[in-house]
């Protein structure tokens, strides 16, 4: 059996890397400020780094791009969602499930959102 795949780091563009790192430290208390290769970084407890590259301008919002975005897994999704919903400095964006406007905050709820119940 092959070992589970892993990765060392990802790069994220930011107009203010220090502010971005501060934000993530507030949201993920087990993370730590770090640096790697001369770049400011966020270190996760599983030895993954998020490296920040300073850029002059924020990305265009239309059309949106996944290049300025990443998802991070948490161990207790429901408890984390409840915690994040109570934080005034955090805006949660839903995952869209249907063209009719259906959405969920937890991806595993997508199947339940797509089930059509008889009238």
MMTF fields as JSON, N, C-alpha, C and O atoms, coordinates in Angstrom:
{
  "mmtfVersion": "1.0.0",
  "mmtfProducer": "UNKNOWN",
  "numBonds": 475,
  "numAtoms": 476,
  "numGroups": 119,
  "numChains": 1,
  "numModels": 1,
  "chainsPerModel": [1],
  "groupsPerChain": [119],
  "chainIdList": ["A"],
  "bondAtomList": [4, 2, 8, 6, 12, 10, 16, 14, 20, 18, 24, 22, 28, 26, 32, 30, 36, 34, 40, 38, 44, 42, 48, 46, 52, 50, 56, 54, 60, 58, 64, 62, 68, 66, 72, 70, 76, 74, 80, 78, 84, 82, 88, 86, 92, 90, 96, 94, 100, 98, 104, 102, 108, 106, 112, 110, 116, 114, 120, 118, 124, 122, 128, 126, 132, 130, 136, 134, 140, 138, 144, 142, 148, 146, 152, 150, 156, 154, 160, 158, 164, 162, 168, 166, 172, 170, 176, 174, 180, 178, 184, 182, 188, 186, 192, 190, 196, 194, 200, 198, 204, 202, 208, 206, 212, 210, 216, 214, 220, 218, 224, 222, 228, 226, 232, 230, 236, 234, 240, 238, 244, 242, 248, 246, 252, 250, 256, 254, 260, 258, 264, 262, 268, 266, 272, 270, 276, 274, 280, 278, 284, 282, 288, 286, 292, 290, 296, 294, 300, 298, 304, 302, 308, 306, 312, 310, 316, 314, 320, 318, 324, 322, 328, 326, 332, 330, 336, 334, 340, 338, 344, 342, 348, 346, 352, 350, 356, 354, 360, 358, 364, 362, 368, 366, 372, 370, 376, 374, 380, 378, 384, 382, 388, 386, 392, 390, 396, 394, 400, 398, 404, 402, 408, 406, 412, 410, 416, 414, 420, 418, 424, 422, 428, 426, 432, 430, 436, 434, 440, 438, 444, 442, 448, 446, 452, 450, 456, 454, 460, 458, 464, 462, 468, 466, 472, 470],
  "bondOrderList": [1, 1, 1, 1, 1, 1, 1, 1, 1, 1, 1, 1, 1, 1, 1, 1, 1, 1, 1, 1, 1, 1, 1, 1, 1, 1, 1, 1, 1, 1, 1, 1, 1, 1, 1, 1, 1, 1, 1, 1, 1, 1, 1, 1, 1, 1, 1, 1, 1, 1, 1, 1, 1, 1, 1, 1, 1, 1, 1, 1, 1, 1, 1, 1, 1, 1, 1, 1, 1, 1, 1, 1, 1, 1, 1, 1, 1, 1, 1, 1, 1, 1, 1, 1, 1, 1, 1, 1, 1, 1, 1, 1, 1, 1, 1, 1, 1, 1, 1, 1, 1, 1, 1, 1, 1, 1, 1, 1, 1, 1, 1, 1, 1, 1, 1, 1, 1, 1],
  "groupList": [{"groupName": "UNK", "atomNameList": ["N", "CA", "C", "O"], "elementList": ["N", "C", "C", "O"], "formalChargeList": [0, 0, 0, 0], "bondAtomList": [1, 0, 2, 1, 3, 2], "bondOrderList": [1, 1, 2], "singleLetterCode": "X", "chemCompType": "L-PEPTIDE LINKING"}],
  "groupTypeList": [0, 0, 0, 0, 0, 0, 0, 0, 0, 0, 0, 0, 0, 0, 0, 0, 0, 0, 0, 0, 0, 0, 0, 0, 0, 0, 0, 0, 0, 0, 0, 0, 0, 0, 0, 0, 0, 0, 0, 0, 0, 0, 0, 0, 0, 0, 0, 0, 0, 0, 0, 0, 0, 0, 0, 0, 0, 0, 0, 0, 0, 0, 0, 0, 0, 0, 0, 0, 0, 0, 0, 0, 0, 0, 0, 0, 0, 0, 0, 0, 0, 0, 0, 0, 0, 0, 0, 0, 0, 0, 0, 0, 0, 0, 0, 0, 0, 0, 0, 0, 0, 0, 0, 0, 0, 0, 0, 0, 0, 0, 0, 0, 0, 0, 0, 0, 0, 0, 0],
  "groupIdList": [1, 2, 3, 4, 5, 6, 7, 8, 9, 10, 11, 12, 13, 14, 15, 16, 17, 18, 19, 20, 21, 22, 23, 24, 25, 26, 27, 28, 29, 30, 31, 32, 33, 34, 35, 36, 37, 38, 39, 40, 41, 42, 43, 44, 45, 46, 47, 48, 49, 50, 51, 52, 53, 54, 55, 56, 57, 58, 59, 60, 61, 62, 63, 64, 65, 66, 67, 68, 69, 70, 71, 72, 73, 74, 75, 76, 77, 78, 79, 80, 81, 82, 83, 84, 85, 86, 87, 88, 89, 90, 91, 92, 93, 94, 95, 96, 97, 98, 99, 100, 101, 102, 103, 104, 105, 106, 107, 108, 109, 110, 111, 112, 113, 114, 115, 116, 117, 118, 119],
  "secStructList": [7, 7, 7, 7, 7, 7, 7, 1, 3, 3, 3, 3, 3, 3, 1, 7, 2, 2, 2, 2, 2, 2, 2, 2, 2, 2, 2, 7, 6, 6, 7, 3, 3, 3, 3, 3, 6, 6, 3, 3, 3, 3, 3, 7, 6, 6, 1, 7, 3, 3, 3, 3, 3, 3, 7, 1, 1, 7, 7, 7, 1, 1, 1, 7, 7, 4, 4, 4, 7, 7, 7, 7, 7, 7, 1, 1, 2, 2, 2, 2, 2, 2, 2, 2, 2, 6, 7, 6, 6, 7, 7, 7, 7, 7, 3, 3, 7, 7, 6, 6, 7, 7, 3, 3, 1, 1, 4, 4, 4, 2, 2, 2, 2, 2, 7, 7, 7, 7, 7],
  "xCoordList": [0.847, 0.0, 0.891, 1.891, 0.515, 1.277, 0.956, -0.149, 1.92, 1.628, 0.627, 0.505, -0.076, -1.036, -0.295, 0.79, -0.866, -0.207, -0.187, -1.048, 0.795, 0.887, 1.506, 1.972, 1.513, 2.194, 2.86, 2.477, 3.847, 4.649, 4.084, 4.01, 3.684, 3.226, 2.369, 2.32, 1.703, 1.045, 1.348, 1.626, 1.291, 1.538, 0.2, -0.697, 0.068, -1.144, -0.732, 0.081, -1.285, -1.026, -1.782, -2.886, -1.184, -1.831, -1.29, -0.094, -2.182, -1.718, -1.105, -0.372, -1.398, -0.843, -0.613, -1.456, 0.513, 0.761, 0.668, 0.138, 1.168, 1.099, -0.343, -0.677, -1.197, -2.605, -3.285, -4.118, -2.938, -3.52, -3.12, -3.96, -1.855, -1.394, -2.087, -2.499, -2.223, -2.934, -4.365, -4.851, -5.038, -6.405, -6.442, -7.247, -5.58, -5.584, -5.211, -5.736, -4.322, -3.972, -5.18, -5.343, -6.031, -7.25, -8.241, -8.929, -8.322, -9.309, -8.835, -9.651, -7.546, -6.971, -5.902, -4.718, -6.345, -5.467, -4.285, -3.305, -4.338, -3.228, -2.146, -1.116, -2.374, -1.379, -0.376, -0.604, 0.727, 1.77, 2.369, 2.395, 2.848, 3.558, 4.917, 5.571, 5.331, 6.607, 7.164, 6.582, 8.269, 8.799, 9.512, 9.958, 9.611, 10.284, 10.804, 10.048, 12.054, 12.639, 12.544, 12.476, 12.54, 12.438, 11.03, 10.842, 10.048, 8.651, 7.916, 8.142, 7.028, 6.191, 5.258, 4.799, 4.978, 4.197, 3.324, 3.528, 2.358, 1.507, 1.827, 1.768, 2.165, 2.502, 1.347, 0.926, 0.837, -0.216, 0.439, 1.593, -0.285, 0.301, 0.62, 1.272, 0.175, 0.464, 1.625, 1.752, 2.475, 3.685, 3.408, 4.226, 2.293, 1.979, 2.136, 1.719, 2.736, 2.926, 2.06, 1.869, 1.541, 0.928, 1.906, 2.109, 2.514, 3.49, 2.794, 2.033, 3.053, 2.387, 3.327, 4.461, 2.845, 3.576, 2.867, 1.682, 3.605, 3.01, 2.799, 3.698, 1.583, 1.236, 0.665, 0.253, 0.645, 0.248, -1.255, -1.7, -2.049, -3.499, -4.238, -3.749, -5.416, -6.286, -6.798, -6.758, -7.273, -7.744, -9.056, -9.799, -9.315, -10.611, -11.687, -11.469, -12.834, -13.923, -14.89, -15.77, -14.732, -15.596, -14.793, -14.349, -14.587, -15.001, -14.089, -12.934, -14.644, -13.864, -12.847, -12.997, -11.817, -10.79, -10.441, -10.38, -10.217, -9.805, -8.337, -7.866, -7.61, -6.187, -5.918, -4.797, -6.908, -6.75, -7.521, -7.927, -7.724, -8.586, -8.049, -7.471, -8.242, -7.971, -8.924, -9.423, -9.178, -10.037, -9.183, -8.153, -9.606, -8.844, -9.778, -10.852, -9.394, -10.223, -10.098, -9.005, -11.2, -11.201, -11.684, -12.416, -11.281, -11.588, -13.034, -13.582, -13.664, -15.063, -15.837, -15.978, -16.329, -16.939, -18.126, -18.223, -19.013, -20.224, -19.869, -20.408, -18.978, -18.567, -17.822, -18.0, -16.993, -16.263, -17.216, -17.058, -18.202, -19.177, -19.887, -20.034, -20.323, -20.994, -20.073, -20.503, -18.832, -17.864, -17.653, -17.66, -17.467, -17.23, -18.45, -18.298, -19.646, -20.86, -20.985, -21.674, -20.342, -20.434, -19.364, -19.364, -18.471, -17.362, -17.728, -17.998, -17.739, -18.153, -17.162, -17.54, -15.908, -14.919, -14.764, -13.799, -15.714, -15.614, -16.89, -17.991, -16.742, -17.895, -17.829, -16.882, -18.816, -18.874, -19.596, -20.651, -19.027, -19.643, -20.15, -19.412, -21.395, -21.976, -21.434, -20.89, -21.597, -21.325, -22.655, -23.637, -22.702, -23.964, -24.236, -23.33, -25.492, -25.858, -26.778, -26.817, -27.515, -28.462, -28.527, -28.176, -28.979, -29.194, -30.339, -30.456, -31.184, -32.322, -31.915, -32.751, -30.648, -30.183, -29.944, -29.68, -30.024, -29.754, -28.302, -27.42, -28.049, -26.674, -26.53, -27.511, -25.302, -24.954, -23.651, -22.934, -23.345, -22.055, -21.097, -19.893, -21.614, -20.8, -20.995, -22.118, -19.892, -19.998, -20.733, -21.418, -20.606, -21.303, -22.818, -23.551, -23.299, -24.739, -25.292, -26.507, -24.42, -24.849, -25.848, -26.859, -25.595, -26.508, -27.894, -28.884, -27.982, -29.297, -29.985, -31.209, -29.213, -29.805, -30.341, -31.263, -29.773, -30.198, -31.377, -32.0, -31.686, -32.802, -34.108, -34.379, -34.903, -36.207, -37.26, -37.417, -37.958, -39.016, -40.346, -40.635, -41.158, -42.453, -43.338, -43.277, -44.152, -45.049, -46.188, -47.034],
  "yCoordList": [-1.184, 0.0, 1.245, 1.312, 2.204, 3.447, 4.342, 4.287, 5.164, 6.099, 7.159, 7.435, 7.736, 8.793, 9.969, 10.332, 10.57, 11.718, 12.9, 13.023, 13.753, 14.945, 16.062, 15.832, 17.251, 18.352, 19.202, 19.171, 19.951, 20.745, 22.145, 22.637, 22.79, 24.171, 24.546, 23.842, 25.675, 26.307, 27.787, 28.316, 28.443, 29.886, 30.6, 30.153, 31.706, 32.512, 33.962, 34.482, 34.617, 36.04, 36.855, 36.487, 37.975, 38.845, 40.258, 40.456, 41.241, 42.634, 43.0, 43.983, 42.219, 42.47, 41.128, 40.691, 40.481, 39.164, 39.135, 38.174, 40.164, 40.16, 40.174, 39.463, 40.975, 41.013, 39.678, 39.206, 39.08, 37.785, 36.721, 35.934, 36.692, 35.724, 35.963, 35.009, 37.221, 37.532, 37.004, 36.452, 37.173, 36.67, 35.157, 34.657, 34.432, 32.972, 32.513, 31.505, 33.223, 32.861, 32.99, 32.191, 33.998, 34.147, 33.021, 32.562, 32.579, 31.573, 30.149, 29.276, 29.91, 28.574, 28.68, 28.859, 28.568, 28.808, 27.851, 28.163, 26.712, 25.768, 26.087, 25.414, 27.109, 27.524, 28.473, 28.983, 28.703, 29.587, 30.41, 29.982, 31.6, 32.44, 31.792, 31.294, 31.807, 31.198, 31.932, 32.908, 31.458, 31.919, 30.739, 29.819, 30.779, 29.708, 30.286, 30.91, 30.094, 30.63, 32.135, 32.692, 32.811, 34.264, 34.808, 36.024, 33.942, 34.378, 34.249, 33.298, 35.216, 35.058, 33.872, 33.614, 33.153, 31.926, 31.684, 32.26, 30.822, 30.29, 28.808, 28.106, 28.322, 26.911, 26.199, 26.592, 25.156, 24.336, 23.234, 22.879, 22.695, 21.665, 20.35, 19.483, 20.187, 18.962, 19.153, 18.423, 20.154, 20.426, 20.93, 20.72, 21.579, 22.222, 23.723, 24.27, 24.383, 25.827, 26.516, 25.99, 27.685, 28.579, 29.734, 30.49, 29.87, 30.921, 32.089, 31.904, 33.286, 34.473, 35.274, 35.565, 35.627, 36.46, 37.809, 37.879, 38.886, 40.225, 40.622, 40.5, 41.102, 41.606, 43.013, 43.411, 43.754, 45.159, 45.369, 46.381, 44.442, 44.658, 43.357, 42.267, 43.494, 42.342, 41.793, 42.496, 40.557, 39.965, 40.585, 41.173, 40.44, 40.853, 39.976, 38.788, 40.556, 39.771, 39.237, 38.436, 39.673, 39.17, 39.083, 40.123, 37.935, 36.652, 36.262, 36.681, 35.451, 35.009, 33.975, 33.332, 33.825, 32.845, 32.034, 32.572, 30.77, 29.895, 30.098, 29.567, 30.839, 31.028, 31.86, 31.85, 32.567, 33.373, 32.741, 33.445, 31.462, 30.808, 29.416, 28.758, 28.984, 27.589, 27.171, 28.012, 25.89, 25.354, 24.629, 24.049, 24.66, 24.035, 23.131, 23.565, 21.902, 20.931, 21.114, 21.354, 21.002, 21.019, 19.658, 18.967, 19.274, 17.926, 17.74, 16.651, 18.749, 18.649, 19.736, 20.855, 19.398, 20.377, 21.096, 22.32, 20.368, 20.991, 21.94, 23.044, 21.53, 22.4, 23.623, 24.735, 23.41, 24.541, 25.516, 26.728, 25.012, 25.888, 26.744, 27.951, 26.135, 26.887, 27.963, 29.091, 27.622, 28.596, 29.739, 30.909, 29.398, 30.436, 31.333, 32.529, 30.783, 31.595, 32.63, 33.635, 32.407, 33.351, 34.44, 35.329, 34.396, 35.353, 36.553, 36.395, 37.759, 38.938, 39.359, 40.071, 38.936, 39.352, 38.345, 38.405, 37.423, 36.363, 36.31, 36.273, 36.306, 36.155, 34.765, 34.449, 33.948, 32.613, 32.695, 33.319, 32.07, 32.043, 30.633, 29.666, 30.501, 29.17, 28.484, 29.119, 27.183, 26.371, 26.219, 25.777, 26.573, 26.526, 25.122, 24.429, 24.713, 23.346, 23.261, 22.227, 24.312, 24.254, 25.591, 26.634, 25.537, 26.773, 27.586, 28.783, 26.93, 27.623, 28.395, 29.053, 28.322, 29.094, 28.291, 28.879, 26.975, 26.165, 26.297, 26.477, 26.208, 26.295, 25.571, 25.323, 25.243, 24.607, 25.22, 25.859, 25.03, 25.461, 24.287, 24.491, 23.071, 21.873, 21.01, 20.631, 20.702, 20.032, 18.697, 18.33, 17.965, 16.679, 16.849, 15.872, 18.059, 18.315, 18.488, 18.572, 18.543, 18.77, 17.725, 18.072, 16.46, 15.393, 15.579, 15.366, 15.975, 16.208, 17.401, 17.41, 18.421, 19.621, 19.333, 20.007, 18.339, 18.037, 17.086, 16.947, 16.439, 15.479, 16.26, 17.165, 15.894, 16.543, 15.713, 14.518, 16.363, 15.669, 15.837, 16.916, 14.775, 14.905, 15.916, 16.075, 16.589, 17.615, 17.003, 17.723],
  "zCoordList": [0.0, 0.0, 0.0, 0.715, -0.798, -0.875, 0.323, 0.864, 0.734, 1.822, 1.357, 0.164, 2.308, 1.981, 1.342, 1.797, 0.29, -0.324, 0.639, 1.51, 0.47, 1.303, 0.482, -0.633, 1.018, 0.368, 1.433, 2.603, 1.019, 1.95, 2.138, 3.265, 1.048, 1.149, -0.054, -1.062, 0.093, -1.032, -0.943, 0.133, -2.076, -2.134, -2.234, -2.949, -1.519, -1.57, -1.759, -0.995, -2.77, -2.979, -1.949, -1.548, -1.516, -0.537, -0.688, -0.902, -0.576, -0.583, 0.766, 0.864, 1.806, 3.14, 3.85, 4.633, 3.58, 4.17, 5.697, 6.255, 6.383, 7.849, 8.346, 9.294, 7.715, 8.107, 7.785, 8.558, 6.666, 6.303, 7.323, 7.759, 7.701, 8.694, 10.026, 10.685, 10.434, 11.685, 11.65, 12.638, 10.513, 10.371, 10.577, 11.363, 9.88, 9.999, 11.401, 11.874, 12.07, 13.448, 14.373, 15.295, 14.131, 14.949, 14.665, 15.576, 13.431, 13.062, 13.353, 13.649, 13.273, 13.483, 14.567, 14.283, 15.796, 16.949, 17.033, 17.71, 16.378, 16.436, 15.398, 15.35, 14.57, 13.582, 14.223, 15.32, 13.534, 14.056, 12.922, 11.768, 13.277, 12.316, 12.05, 12.967, 10.777, 10.411, 9.191, 8.717, 8.708, 7.431, 6.791, 7.476, 5.474, 4.755, 3.454, 2.71, 3.173, 1.953, 1.869, 0.774, 3.021, 3.048, 2.898, 2.842, 2.834, 2.684, 4.017, 4.764, 4.314, 5.504, 5.307, 4.194, 6.386, 6.253, 7.472, 8.541, 7.276, 8.334, 8.412, 7.402, 9.604, 9.78, 10.463, 11.551, 9.829, 10.413, 11.248, 11.008, 12.22, 13.082, 12.368, 12.95, 11.123, 10.372, 9.396, 8.413, 9.688, 8.897, 7.491, 6.596, 7.275, 6.009, 6.205, 7.226, 5.227, 5.274, 4.225, 3.128, 4.562, 3.591, 3.463, 4.412, 2.284, 2.032, 1.361, 0.411, 1.85, 1.333, 0.448, 0.828, -0.735, -1.668, -1.741, -2.067, -1.432, -1.488, -2.943, -3.775, -3.231, -4.555, -4.404, -3.315, -5.497, -5.446, -5.366, -4.824, -5.891, -5.943, -5.67, -5.969, -5.101, -4.851, -6.187, -7.197, -6.204, -7.463, -7.922, -7.135, -9.19, -9.724, -9.099, -8.862, -8.837, -8.245, -9.299, -8.984, -10.539, -11.592, -12.887, -13.374, -13.456, -12.897, -11.734, -11.655, -10.839, -9.696, -10.132, -11.171, -9.33, -9.646, -8.407, -7.302, -8.591, -7.488, -7.152, -6.147, -7.949, -7.703, -6.447, -5.937, -5.947, -4.748, -3.593, -2.668, -3.63, -2.656, -2.352, -3.218, -1.132, -0.798, 0.3, 1.048, 0.398, 1.448, 2.466, 2.123, 3.713, 4.787, 5.564, 5.981, 5.763, 6.466, 7.974, 8.486, 8.671, 10.138, 10.629, 9.921, 11.829, 12.301, 12.742, 12.566, 13.303, 13.712, 12.979, 13.473, 11.809, 10.921, 11.551, 11.462, 12.175, 12.745, 13.896, 13.967, 14.787, 15.892, 15.354, 15.852, 14.343, 13.759, 13.093, 13.238, 12.367, 11.726, 12.768, 12.581, 13.851, 14.915, 15.473, 15.711, 15.677, 16.192, 15.201, 15.585, 13.925, 12.92, 12.736, 12.489, 12.849, 12.7, 13.816, 13.642, 14.941, 16.057, 16.004, 16.855, 15.048, 14.979, 14.109, 12.918, 14.699, 13.936, 12.853, 11.923, 12.956, 11.961, 10.826, 10.064, 10.717, 9.721, 8.901, 9.452, 7.589, 6.697, 6.074, 5.353, 6.346, 5.756, 4.421, 4.311, 3.423, 2.105, 1.836, 2.025, 1.4, 1.193, -0.049, -0.953, -0.065, -1.253, -1.982, -1.385, -3.247, -3.976, -4.487, -4.949, -4.398, -4.766, -5.969, -6.637, -6.262, -7.38, -8.102, -7.551, -9.331, -10.084, -9.5, -9.761, -8.706, -8.089, -6.838, -6.22, -6.46, -5.312, -4.054, -3.006, -4.112, -2.936, -2.508, -3.348, -1.214, -0.734, 0.6, 1.302, 0.928, 2.199, 2.687, 1.916, 3.952, 4.489, 4.679, 4.831, 4.672, 4.842, 3.602, 3.268, 2.923, 1.623, 1.69, 0.736, 2.789, 2.881, 2.97, 2.814, 3.216, 3.218, 1.806, 1.625, 0.813, -0.567, -1.023, -1.634, -0.745, -1.158, -0.593, -1.294, 0.668, 1.276, 0.656, 0.522, 0.271, -0.335, -1.727, -2.186, -2.407, -3.767, -3.837, -4.89, -2.742, -2.732, -2.846, -2.057, -3.835, -4.026, -3.301, -3.549, -2.423, -1.687, -2.423, -2.941, -2.471, -3.153, -2.445, -1.225, -3.222, -2.666, -1.911, -1.38]
}
